[in-house]
Amino acid sequence: MTSKVYDESGKEVTLKAETGVKWKHKRKGHKRPIAEGKSGHESSKNTSKYPDGVYKTQTIDREKDNYSKTVIDNRTGEVVKDLHEPLSQHRSRRNSSITRG
């Protein structure tokens, strides 16, 4: 949601509200959730390419061995990434420089 308001000097200011949802499916006797996911709007690290951010949807299903991630450009609606693969073959890109040394 985007709203335009005016500050005390009369200058127009744009406010953006971004929302998201995270969920976990837990089962008694399992340490980790058997499934989890998140979706919502995020600011992009590459603000020159995606100035309005992106909409991300990510699902991890350990029971069915599935991983999926979809990234959509908020401005154009273009699908930037659409990844569906077995979770057992997925390699996380998160903090890869830290874990590799």
SEVO-997739 format. One record per atom (N, C-alpha, C): residue number from 1; x, y, z; atom name; residue in one letter. Coordinates in pm, 1 decimal, m for minus. Example, Ala and Ser with C-alpha at 12.3 -4.5 7.8 and 13.67 -1.06 7.14 Angstrom:
BEGIN
drenmar num:1 east:1319.0 north:m569.0 up:780.0 atome:N residu:A .
drenmar num:1 east:1230.0 north:m450.0 up:780.0 atome:CA residu:A .
drenmar num:1 east:1320.0 north:m330.0 up:780.0 atome:C residu:A .
drenmar num:2 east:1285.0 north:m225.0 up:708.0 atome:N residu:S .
drenmar num:2 east:1367.0 north:m106.0 up:714.0 atome:CA residu:S .
drenmar num:2 east:1290.0 north:3.0 up:787.0 atome:C residu:S .
// end
This chain:
BEGIN
drenmar num:1 east:84.1 north:m116.7 up:0.0 atome:N residu:M .
drenmar num:1 east:0.0 north:0.0 up:0.0 atome:CA residu:M .
drenmar num:1 east:89.3 north:124.0 up:0.0 atome:C residu:M .
drenmar num:2 east:59.5 north:218.8 up:m83.3 atome:N residu:T .
drenmar num:2 east:135.1 north:342.4 up:m91.5 atome:CA residu:T .
drenmar num:2 east:43.0 north:459.9 up:m61.4 atome:C residu:T .
drenmar num:3 east:91.0 north:550.7 up:24.2 atome:N residu:S .
drenmar num:3 east:13.7 north:669.3 up:58.0 atome:CA residu:S .
drenmar num:3 east:101.2 north:792.5 up:42.5 atome:C residu:S .
drenmar num:4 east:40.0 north:900.1 up:m3.7 atome:N residu:K .
drenmar num:4 east:112.4 north:1026.5 up:m12.0 atome:CA residu:K .
drenmar num:4 east:61.8 north:1117.2 up:98.3 atome:C residu:K .
drenmar num:5 east:154.9 north:1170.7 up:175.3 atome:N residu:V .
drenmar num:5 east:122.7 north:1263.7 up:282.7 atome:CA residu:V .
drenmar num:5 east:213.6 north:1384.3 up:268.6 atome:C residu:V .
drenmar num:6 east:188.4 north:1484.7 up:349.3 atome:N residu:Y .
drenmar num:6 east:267.5 north:1607.3 up:342.6 atome:CA residu:Y .
drenmar num:6 east:328.3 north:1635.1 up:479.3 atome:C residu:Y .
drenmar num:7 east:457.0 north:1671.9 up:478.7 atome:N residu:D .
drenmar num:7 east:521.3 north:1704.8 up:605.5 atome:CA residu:D .
drenmar num:7 east:485.0 north:1847.6 up:646.0 atome:C residu:D .
drenmar num:8 east:540.3 north:1892.3 up:759.4 atome:N residu:E .
drenmar num:8 east:502.2 north:2023.8 up:813.1 atome:CA residu:E .
drenmar num:8 east:537.8 north:2140.7 up:722.7 atome:C residu:E .
drenmar num:9 east:634.6 north:2121.4 up:630.0 atome:N residu:S .
drenmar num:9 east:670.1 north:2228.7 up:537.1 atome:CA residu:S .
drenmar num:9 east:585.5 north:2225.4 up:409.8 atome:C residu:S .
drenmar num:10 east:500.1 north:2124.1 up:396.8 atome:N residu:G .
drenmar num:10 east:415.5 north:2112.3 up:279.7 atome:CA residu:G .
drenmar num:10 east:474.4 north:2024.8 up:169.9 atome:C residu:G .
drenmar num:11 east:592.3 north:1967.9 up:195.8 atome:N residu:K .
drenmar num:11 east:657.2 north:1881.5 up:98.1 atome:CA residu:K .
drenmar num:11 east:587.2 north:1745.1 up:95.1 atome:C residu:K .
drenmar num:12 east:563.7 north:1693.7 up:m26.3 atome:N residu:E .
drenmar num:12 east:497.8 north:1564.1 up:m40.4 atome:CA residu:E .
drenmar num:12 east:593.9 north:1450.8 up:m4.4 atome:C residu:E .
drenmar num:13 east:544.9 north:1356.2 up:75.0 atome:N residu:V .
drenmar num:13 east:623.4 north:1241.0 up:116.9 atome:CA residu:V .
drenmar num:13 east:542.7 north:1115.4 up:85.2 atome:C residu:V .
drenmar num:14 east:607.5 north:1014.7 up:27.9 atome:N residu:T .
drenmar num:14 east:540.6 north:888.7 up:m4.1 atome:CA residu:T .
drenmar num:14 east:574.5 north:784.7 up:101.9 atome:C residu:T .
drenmar num:15 east:472.3 north:720.4 up:155.0 atome:N residu:L .
drenmar num:15 east:489.5 north:615.0 up:254.1 atome:CA residu:L .
drenmar num:15 east:446.7 north:482.4 up:192.7 atome:C residu:L .
drenmar num:16 east:526.1 north:378.2 up:218.1 atome:N residu:K .
drenmar num:16 east:491.7 north:245.8 up:168.2 atome:CA residu:K .
drenmar num:16 east:479.0 north:150.5 up:285.8 atome:C residu:K .
drenmar num:17 east:374.1 north:70.9 up:285.0 atome:N residu:A .
drenmar num:17 east:356.3 north:m32.4 up:385.9 atome:CA residu:A .
drenmar num:17 east:370.3 north:m167.7 up:316.4 atome:C residu:A .
drenmar num:18 east:460.1 north:m249.7 up:367.0 atome:N residu:E .
drenmar num:18 east:482.3 north:m380.7 up:309.2 atome:CA residu:E .
drenmar num:18 east:443.3 north:m486.1 up:411.0 atome:C residu:E .
drenmar num:19 east:381.3 north:m592.0 up:363.5 atome:N residu:T .
drenmar num:19 east:337.1 north:m697.6 up:453.5 atome:CA residu:T .
drenmar num:19 east:393.9 north:m831.2 up:410.0 atome:C residu:T .
drenmar num:20 east:393.3 north:m923.8 up:502.5 atome:N residu:G .
drenmar num:20 east:441.8 north:m1057.0 up:472.2 atome:CA residu:G .
drenmar num:20 east:387.9 north:m1157.1 up:572.6 atome:C residu:G .
drenmar num:21 east:402.1 north:m1283.9 up:537.9 atome:N residu:V .
drenmar num:21 east:353.2 north:m1391.8 up:622.8 atome:CA residu:V .
drenmar num:21 east:460.8 north:m1499.2 up:631.7 atome:C residu:V .
drenmar num:22 east:482.4 north:m1552.0 up:751.7 atome:N residu:K .
drenmar num:22 east:569.9 north:m1667.2 up:772.7 atome:CA residu:K .
drenmar num:22 east:487.7 north:m1774.1 up:842.2 atome:C residu:K .
drenmar num:23 east:513.0 north:m1901.5 up:809.4 atome:N residu:W .
drenmar num:23 east:440.4 north:m2009.6 up:873.2 atome:CA residu:W .
drenmar num:23 east:531.1 north:m2131.0 up:891.1 atome:C residu:W .
drenmar num:24 east:498.0 north:m2213.1 up:988.8 atome:N residu:K .
drenmar num:24 east:571.2 north:m2336.8 up:1016.3 atome:CA residu:K .
drenmar num:24 east:471.6 north:m2446.9 up:1049.8 atome:C residu:K .
drenmar num:25 east:494.2 north:m2565.8 up:994.2 atome:N residu:H .
drenmar num:25 east:412.2 north:m2682.8 up:1023.1 atome:CA residu:H .
drenmar num:25 east:497.3 north:m2776.5 up:1109.4 atome:C residu:H .
drenmar num:26 east:465.5 north:m2780.9 up:1236.7 atome:N residu:K .
drenmar num:26 east:542.2 north:m2862.8 up:1330.2 atome:CA residu:K .
drenmar num:26 east:465.6 north:m2990.9 up:1360.9 atome:C residu:K .
drenmar num:27 east:539.9 north:m3093.8 up:1395.4 atome:N residu:R .
drenmar num:27 east:479.8 north:m3220.8 up:1432.3 atome:CA residu:R .
drenmar num:27 east:552.4 north:m3274.6 up:1555.6 atome:C residu:R .
drenmar num:28 east:476.4 north:m3326.7 up:1646.5 atome:N residu:K .
drenmar num:28 east:531.8 north:m3382.5 up:1769.8 atome:CA residu:K .
drenmar num:28 east:632.5 north:m3492.1 up:1735.1 atome:C residu:K .
drenmar num:29 east:746.2 north:m3489.7 up:1802.8 atome:N residu:G .
drenmar num:29 east:850.1 north:m3589.2 up:1779.1 atome:CA residu:G .
drenmar num:29 east:952.8 north:m3547.2 up:1674.9 atome:C residu:G .
drenmar num:30 east:930.5 north:m3432.6 up:1606.8 atome:N residu:H .
drenmar num:30 east:1025.7 north:m3381.7 up:1507.9 atome:CA residu:H .
drenmar num:30 east:1089.1 north:m3254.3 up:1563.6 atome:C residu:H .
drenmar num:31 east:1221.8 north:m3245.9 up:1556.4 atome:N residu:K .
drenmar num:31 east:1289.7 north:m3126.8 up:1607.3 atome:CA residu:K .
drenmar num:31 east:1261.8 north:m3004.6 up:1519.5 atome:C residu:K .
drenmar num:32 east:1271.2 north:m3022.7 up:1389.5 atome:N residu:R .
drenmar num:32 east:1250.6 north:m2912.2 up:1296.6 atome:CA residu:R .
drenmar num:32 east:1109.2 north:m2919.2 up:1238.4 atome:C residu:R .
drenmar num:33 east:1058.3 north:m2806.8 up:1191.7 atome:N residu:P .
drenmar num:33 east:927.4 north:m2809.2 up:1125.4 atome:CA residu:P .
drenmar num:33 east:932.6 north:m2900.8 up:1002.7 atome:C residu:P .
drenmar num:34 east:825.2 north:m2973.9 up:977.6 atome:N residu:I .
drenmar num:34 east:824.9 north:m3060.0 up:860.2 atome:CA residu:I .
drenmar num:34 east:799.0 north:m2978.9 up:732.9 atome:C residu:I .
drenmar num:35 east:744.1 north:m2859.8 up:748.9 atome:N residu:A .
drenmar num:35 east:725.3 north:m2768.1 up:636.4 atome:CA residu:A .
drenmar num:35 east:723.4 north:m2625.7 up:690.8 atome:C residu:A .
drenmar num:36 east:771.1 north:m2532.9 up:610.2 atome:N residu:E .
drenmar num:36 east:768.0 north:m2391.2 up:648.7 atome:CA residu:E .
drenmar num:36 east:772.5 north:m2306.0 up:523.1 atome:C residu:E .
drenmar num:37 east:730.5 north:m2183.5 up:537.0 atome:N residu:G .
drenmar num:37 east:731.3 north:m2095.2 up:422.2 atome:CA residu:G .
drenmar num:37 east:716.7 north:m1950.2 up:461.8 atome:C residu:G .
drenmar num:38 east:738.9 north:m1865.0 up:363.9 atome:N residu:K .
drenmar num:38 east:721.1 north:m1721.5 up:385.2 atome:CA residu:K .
drenmar num:38 east:688.4 north:m1657.2 up:251.1 atome:C residu:K .
drenmar num:39 east:615.5 north:m1548.4 up:258.3 atome:N residu:S .
drenmar num:39 east:586.1 north:m1471.3 up:137.9 atome:CA residu:S .
drenmar num:39 east:561.3 north:m1326.9 up:178.0 atome:C residu:S .
drenmar num:40 east:595.0 north:m1237.8 up:87.7 atome:N residu:G .
drenmar num:40 east:572.2 north:m1096.6 up:114.3 atome:CA residu:G .
drenmar num:40 east:664.8 north:m1007.5 up:34.2 atome:C residu:G .
drenmar num:41 east:643.1 north:m879.7 up:49.1 atome:N residu:H .
drenmar num:41 east:723.1 north:m779.3 up:m20.2 atome:CA residu:H .
drenmar num:41 east:852.1 north:m754.5 up:56.8 atome:C residu:H .
drenmar num:42 east:962.0 north:m739.6 up:m16.9 atome:N residu:E .
drenmar num:42 east:1091.2 north:m711.3 up:43.5 atome:CA residu:E .
drenmar num:42 east:1162.6 north:m606.4 up:m38.6 atome:C residu:E .
drenmar num:43 east:1245.0 north:m528.0 up:27.9 atome:N residu:S .
drenmar num:43 east:1332.5 north:m437.0 up:m43.4 atome:CA residu:S .
drenmar num:43 east:1439.9 north:m520.9 up:m110.6 atome:C residu:S .
drenmar num:44 east:1481.0 north:m480.8 up:m227.9 atome:N residu:S .
drenmar num:44 east:1582.0 north:m555.9 up:m300.1 atome:CA residu:S .
drenmar num:44 east:1720.9 north:m504.5 up:m264.4 atome:C residu:S .
drenmar num:45 east:1818.4 north:m594.4 up:m264.4 atome:N residu:K .
drenmar num:45 east:1957.6 north:m553.4 up:m243.6 atome:CA residu:K .
drenmar num:45 east:2005.3 north:m470.7 up:m362.5 atome:C residu:K .
drenmar num:46 east:1950.2 north:m498.5 up:m479.7 atome:N residu:N .
drenmar num:46 east:1986.6 north:m427.4 up:m601.4 atome:CA residu:N .
drenmar num:46 east:1881.2 north:m320.2 up:m629.6 atome:C residu:N .
drenmar num:47 east:1893.6 north:m205.8 up:m561.6 atome:N residu:T .
drenmar num:47 east:1792.4 north:m100.5 up:m573.3 atome:CA residu:T .
drenmar num:47 east:1792.0 north:m32.4 up:m710.0 atome:C residu:T .
drenmar num:48 east:1902.0 north:m40.3 up:m784.3 atome:N residu:S .
drenmar num:48 east:1901.7 north:19.1 up:m917.9 atome:CA residu:S .
drenmar num:48 east:1820.6 north:m66.2 up:m1015.0 atome:C residu:S .
drenmar num:49 east:1822.0 north:m198.4 up:m996.9 atome:N residu:K .
drenmar num:49 east:1747.3 north:m288.0 up:m1085.0 atome:CA residu:K .
drenmar num:49 east:1601.7 north:m303.7 up:m1040.1 atome:C residu:K .
drenmar num:50 east:1578.9 north:m309.2 up:m908.5 atome:N residu:Y .
drenmar num:50 east:1444.7 north:m328.0 up:m852.4 atome:CA residu:Y .
drenmar num:50 east:1415.7 north:m218.9 up:m749.2 atome:C residu:Y .
drenmar num:51 east:1393.0 north:m95.6 up:m793.7 atome:N residu:P .
drenmar num:51 east:1375.4 north:15.4 up:m698.9 atome:CA residu:P .
drenmar num:51 east:1251.8 north:2.2 up:m609.9 atome:C residu:P .
drenmar num:52 east:1148.8 north:m68.5 up:m657.3 atome:N residu:D .
drenmar num:52 east:1027.0 north:m86.7 up:m577.6 atome:CA residu:D .
drenmar num:52 east:1029.3 north:m216.9 up:m499.0 atome:C residu:D .
drenmar num:53 east:1142.8 north:m286.1 up:m501.4 atome:N residu:G .
drenmar num:53 east:1156.0 north:m410.8 up:m428.2 atome:CA residu:G .
drenmar num:53 east:1097.3 north:m527.9 up:m504.9 atome:C residu:G .
drenmar num:54 east:1085.0 north:m640.8 up:m435.7 atome:N residu:V .
drenmar num:54 east:1036.0 north:m763.2 up:m497.2 atome:CA residu:V .
drenmar num:54 east:934.8 north:m830.6 up:m405.4 atome:C residu:V .
drenmar num:55 east:857.5 north:m921.5 up:m463.2 atome:N residu:Y .
drenmar num:55 east:765.4 north:m1004.5 up:m385.7 atome:CA residu:Y .
drenmar num:55 east:821.4 north:m1145.8 up:m389.5 atome:C residu:Y .
drenmar num:56 east:849.9 north:m1203.3 up:m271.2 atome:N residu:K .
drenmar num:56 east:910.1 north:m1335.9 up:m262.6 atome:CA residu:K .
drenmar num:56 east:813.4 north:m1434.7 up:m199.2 atome:C residu:K .
drenmar num:57 east:814.7 north:m1556.7 up:m254.0 atome:N residu:T .
drenmar num:57 east:742.5 north:m1668.8 up:m195.1 atome:CA residu:T .
drenmar num:57 east:839.8 north:m1785.0 up:m186.9 atome:C residu:T .
drenmar num:58 east:853.9 north:m1841.9 up:m67.2 atome:N residu:Q .
drenmar num:58 east:946.7 north:m1952.3 up:m46.8 atome:CA residu:Q .
drenmar num:58 east:878.7 north:m2060.4 up:36.2 atome:C residu:Q .
drenmar num:59 east:890.9 north:m2186.4 up:m7.7 atome:N residu:T .
drenmar num:59 east:832.4 north:m2298.5 up:63.4 atome:CA residu:T .
drenmar num:59 east:935.3 north:m2409.9 up:76.4 atome:C residu:T .
drenmar num:60 east:948.7 north:m2462.5 up:197.2 atome:N residu:I .
drenmar num:60 east:1036.2 north:m2575.5 up:224.9 atome:CA residu:I .
drenmar num:60 east:948.3 north:m2685.7 up:282.6 atome:C residu:I .
drenmar num:61 east:944.6 north:m2799.2 up:214.2 atome:N residu:D .
drenmar num:61 east:865.9 north:m2912.9 up:260.7 atome:CA residu:D .
drenmar num:61 east:960.2 north:m3031.2 up:279.6 atome:C residu:D .
drenmar num:62 east:1000.6 north:m3054.4 up:404.1 atome:N residu:R .
drenmar num:62 east:1095.4 north:m3161.5 up:433.9 atome:CA residu:R .
drenmar num:62 east:1033.0 north:m3299.9 up:415.6 atome:C residu:R .
drenmar num:63 east:904.8 north:m3311.1 up:443.4 atome:N residu:E .
drenmar num:63 east:836.3 north:m3439.0 up:431.8 atome:CA residu:E .
drenmar num:63 east:826.2 north:m3485.4 up:285.6 atome:C residu:E .
drenmar num:64 east:800.7 north:m3391.6 up:196.0 atome:N residu:K .
drenmar num:64 east:787.1 north:m3424.7 up:53.9 atome:CA residu:K .
drenmar num:64 east:914.4 north:m3396.8 up:m26.1 atome:C residu:K .
drenmar num:65 east:1022.1 north:m3351.5 up:43.4 atome:N residu:D .
drenmar num:65 east:1150.9 north:m3322.6 up:m19.6 atome:CA residu:D .
drenmar num:65 east:1136.7 north:m3219.7 up:m132.1 atome:C residu:D .
drenmar num:66 east:1065.3 north:m3109.8 up:m104.7 atome:N residu:N .
drenmar num:66 east:1044.5 north:m3003.5 up:m204.1 atome:CA residu:N .
drenmar num:66 east:1096.4 north:m2869.5 up:m154.3 atome:C residu:N .
drenmar num:67 east:1155.5 north:m2793.4 up:m246.8 atome:N residu:Y .
drenmar num:67 east:1195.7 north:m2655.4 up:m220.3 atome:CA residu:Y .
drenmar num:67 east:1148.2 north:m2571.8 up:m337.4 atome:C residu:Y .
drenmar num:68 east:1083.2 north:m2459.4 up:m307.9 atome:N residu:S .
drenmar num:68 east:1042.7 north:m2369.1 up:m415.7 atome:CA residu:S .
drenmar num:68 east:1060.5 north:m2224.8 up:m371.4 atome:C residu:S .
drenmar num:69 east:1097.0 north:m2142.2 up:m469.0 atome:N residu:K .
drenmar num:69 east:1115.3 north:m1999.1 up:m443.2 atome:CA residu:K .
drenmar num:69 east:1078.7 north:m1923.9 up:m569.8 atome:C residu:K .
drenmar num:70 east:993.8 north:m1822.9 up:m553.4 atome:N residu:T .
drenmar num:70 east:954.2 north:m1737.3 up:m664.7 atome:CA residu:T .
drenmar num:70 east:979.1 north:m1592.8 up:m625.0 atome:C residu:T .
drenmar num:71 east:1041.9 north:m1517.5 up:m714.2 atome:N residu:V .
drenmar num:71 east:1070.2 north:m1375.7 up:m690.6 atome:CA residu:V .
drenmar num:71 east:1011.0 north:m1297.1 up:m806.3 atome:C residu:V .
drenmar num:72 east:928.7 north:m1196.2 up:m774.1 atome:N residu:I .
drenmar num:72 east:860.0 north:m1115.6 up:m874.9 atome:CA residu:I .
drenmar num:72 east:894.5 north:m968.5 up:m853.7 atome:C residu:I .
drenmar num:73 east:929.5 north:m900.0 up:m962.2 atome:N residu:D .
drenmar num:73 east:958.4 north:m756.7 up:m958.4 atome:CA residu:D .
drenmar num:73 east:829.2 north:m681.3 up:m927.9 atome:C residu:D .
drenmar num:74 east:828.7 north:m602.0 up:m820.9 atome:N residu:N .
drenmar num:74 east:708.5 north:m527.7 up:m782.1 atome:CA residu:N .
drenmar num:74 east:664.4 north:m426.8 up:m887.2 atome:C residu:N .
drenmar num:75 east:758.0 north:m368.1 up:m957.6 atome:N residu:R .
drenmar num:75 east:723.4 north:m262.8 up:m1054.3 atome:CA residu:R .
drenmar num:75 east:662.3 north:m320.6 up:m1181.6 atome:C residu:R .
drenmar num:76 east:725.6 north:m423.8 up:m1238.3 atome:N residu:T .
drenmar num:76 east:682.8 north:m474.6 up:m1369.3 atome:CA residu:T .
drenmar num:76 east:596.5 north:m599.6 up:m1361.7 atome:C residu:T .
drenmar num:77 east:602.4 north:m671.2 up:m1250.4 atome:N residu:G .
drenmar num:77 east:530.2 north:m797.4 up:m1238.8 atome:CA residu:G .
drenmar num:77 east:604.3 north:m913.6 up:m1303.0 atome:C residu:G .
drenmar num:78 east:724.9 north:m887.8 up:m1351.0 atome:N residu:E .
drenmar num:78 east:806.6 north:m990.9 up:m1416.1 atome:CA residu:E .
drenmar num:78 east:857.3 north:m1092.6 up:m1313.3 atome:C residu:E .
drenmar num:79 east:851.6 north:m1220.1 up:m1348.6 atome:N residu:V .
drenmar num:79 east:906.1 north:m1324.8 up:m1262.5 atome:CA residu:V .
drenmar num:79 east:1057.4 north:m1324.3 up:m1280.9 atome:C residu:V .
drenmar num:80 east:1129.1 north:m1288.2 up:m1174.7 atome:N residu:V .
drenmar num:80 east:1274.4 north:m1277.7 up:m1177.8 atome:CA residu:V .
drenmar num:80 east:1337.6 north:m1414.3 up:m1153.1 atome:C residu:V .
drenmar num:81 east:1278.7 north:m1492.8 up:m1062.5 atome:N residu:K .
drenmar num:81 east:1329.5 north:m1625.8 up:m1030.1 atome:CA residu:K .
drenmar num:81 east:1211.4 north:m1717.2 up:m1003.0 atome:C residu:K .
drenmar num:82 east:1217.5 north:m1838.3 up:m1057.2 atome:N residu:D .
drenmar num:82 east:1114.2 north:m1938.9 up:m1032.3 atome:CA residu:D .
drenmar num:82 east:1186.1 north:m2072.7 up:m1019.2 atome:C residu:D .
drenmar num:83 east:1212.5 north:m2112.9 up:m896.8 atome:N residu:L .
drenmar num:83 east:1294.0 north:m2230.6 up:m868.3 atome:CA residu:L .
drenmar num:83 east:1210.8 north:m2336.4 up:m798.1 atome:C residu:L .
drenmar num:84 east:1210.9 north:m2457.0 up:m852.5 atome:N residu:H .
drenmar num:84 east:1142.3 north:m2571.2 up:m792.4 atome:CA residu:H .
drenmar num:84 east:1237.5 north:m2688.7 up:m804.1 atome:C residu:H .
drenmar num:85 east:1277.4 north:m2747.2 up:m690.8 atome:N residu:E .
drenmar num:85 east:1371.1 north:m2858.6 up:m693.5 atome:CA residu:E .
drenmar num:85 east:1355.5 north:m2943.2 up:m568.3 atome:C residu:E .
drenmar num:86 east:1409.3 north:m3065.5 up:m570.1 atome:N residu:P .
drenmar num:86 east:1408.3 north:m3146.1 up:m448.5 atome:CA residu:P .
drenmar num:86 east:1491.6 north:m3076.9 up:m339.9 atome:C residu:P .
drenmar num:87 east:1439.9 north:m3074.4 up:m219.6 atome:N residu:L .
drenmar num:87 east:1511.8 north:m3010.5 up:m109.8 atome:CA residu:L .
drenmar num:87 east:1647.3 north:m3075.8 up:m87.2 atome:C residu:L .
drenmar num:88 east:1656.8 north:m3205.7 up:m108.6 atome:N residu:S .
drenmar num:88 east:1782.7 north:m3277.7 up:m88.2 atome:CA residu:S .
drenmar num:88 east:1891.3 north:m3232.1 up:m185.7 atome:C residu:S .
drenmar num:89 east:1853.3 north:m3170.1 up:m297.5 atome:N residu:Q .
drenmar num:89 east:1950.9 north:m3120.1 up:m394.5 atome:CA residu:Q .
drenmar num:89 east:1972.9 north:m2969.5 up:m384.3 atome:C residu:Q .
drenmar num:90 east:1893.1 north:m2901.6 up:m303.1 atome:N residu:H .
drenmar num:90 east:1903.6 north:m2755.7 up:m290.5 atome:CA residu:H .
drenmar num:90 east:2025.8 north:m2717.5 up:m209.1 atome:C residu:H .
drenmar num:91 east:2098.1 north:m2616.9 up:m256.0 atome:N residu:R .
drenmar num:91 east:2211.3 north:m2561.9 up:m182.8 atome:CA residu:R .
drenmar num:91 east:2182.1 north:m2416.6 up:m152.6 atome:C residu:R .
drenmar num:92 east:2177.7 north:m2384.4 up:m25.1 atome:N residu:S .
drenmar num:92 east:2145.0 north:m2248.2 up:16.0 atome:CA residu:S .
drenmar num:92 east:2255.3 north:m2152.7 up:m26.7 atome:C residu:S .
drenmar num:93 east:2216.9 north:m2036.7 up:m75.8 atome:N residu:R .
drenmar num:93 east:2313.7 north:m1931.4 up:m113.6 atome:CA residu:R .
drenmar num:93 east:2338.2 north:m1836.3 up:2.5 atome:C residu:R .
drenmar num:94 east:2263.1 north:m1852.1 up:110.8 atome:N residu:R .
drenmar num:94 east:2271.0 north:m1761.5 up:224.9 atome:CA residu:R .
drenmar num:94 east:2405.1 north:m1776.1 up:296.4 atome:C residu:R .
drenmar num:95 east:2474.6 north:m1664.8 up:315.7 atome:N residu:N .
drenmar num:95 east:2601.8 north:m1659.4 up:386.5 atome:CA residu:N .
drenmar num:95 east:2703.6 north:m1759.4 up:332.0 atome:C residu:N .
drenmar num:96 east:2702.8 north:m1781.2 up:200.7 atome:N residu:S .
drenmar num:96 east:2791.9 north:m1880.4 up:143.1 atome:CA residu:S .
drenmar num:96 east:2938.6 north:m1842.3 up:162.5 atome:C residu:S .
drenmar num:97 east:2972.4 north:m1713.8 up:161.6 atome:N residu:S .
drenmar num:97 east:3111.1 north:m1673.3 up:180.3 atome:CA residu:S .
drenmar num:97 east:3156.1 north:m1698.0 up:324.3 atome:C residu:S .
drenmar num:98 east:3063.4 north:m1692.2 up:418.1 atome:N residu:I .
drenmar num:98 east:3099.3 north:m1715.0 up:557.8 atome:CA residu:I .
drenmar num:98 east:3120.8 north:m1864.0 up:583.1 atome:C residu:I .
drenmar num:99 east:3032.6 north:m1948.0 up:531.0 atome:N residu:T .
drenmar num:99 east:3042.0 north:m2091.0 up:558.2 atome:CA residu:T .
drenmar num:99 east:3157.3 north:m2157.1 up:484.1 atome:C residu:T .
drenmar num:100 east:3196.7 north:m2101.6 up:372.0 atome:N residu:R .
drenmar num:100 east:3306.9 north:m2160.5 up:294.9 atome:CA residu:R .
drenmar num:100 east:3442.3 north:m2114.0 up:342.9 atome:C residu:R .
drenmar num:101 east:3445.0 north:m2004.0 up:420.0 atome:N residu:G .
drenmar num:101 east:3571.4 north:m1956.8 up:475.0 atome:CA residu:G .
drenmar num:101 east:3633.9 north:m1861.0 up:384.5 atome:C residu:G .
// end
